Structure formats: structure tokens, C-alpha cells
Amino acid sequence: MQTELSTRIAQMQQKLSNMQPVARVLADTQLFVSSDPVCQNLVSLADIRPGGEVFLTV
């Protein structure tokens, strides 16, 4: 699982590195209020598990 996740993250970083930003938005200015079902679906899709780590970059 760790290797698969690392591979997926590396692929996403490669795709993002080729993109040009449209606008700069500071992370501390964002608030996305979502319902429990939406949040649960996002966690499920991200395959975040108890004890897992999530890293945010700015």
C-alpha cells in the first residue's frame, strides 16, 4: 500500500508540475464546508486509514 500510494503521489506531482497556476490562493483563506457523506466519500477515495498521515504543502 505504501509503495502504491507513493507512486500515485509522484504521478500527481509530475502532472501538477507541468501546470501553470491560474490564480494564487493562500491555504489559510480556504474553507470548504461539506456534508458528512461528501467527507466520508473523500476519505474513502483517498484511502486514509486510522493511524495514517496526511501531509499538506503550501
Secondary structure, 3 states (H helix, E strand, C coil): CHHHHHHHHHHHHHHHHCCCCCCCCCHHHCCCCCCHHHHHHHHHHHCCCCCCCCCCCC
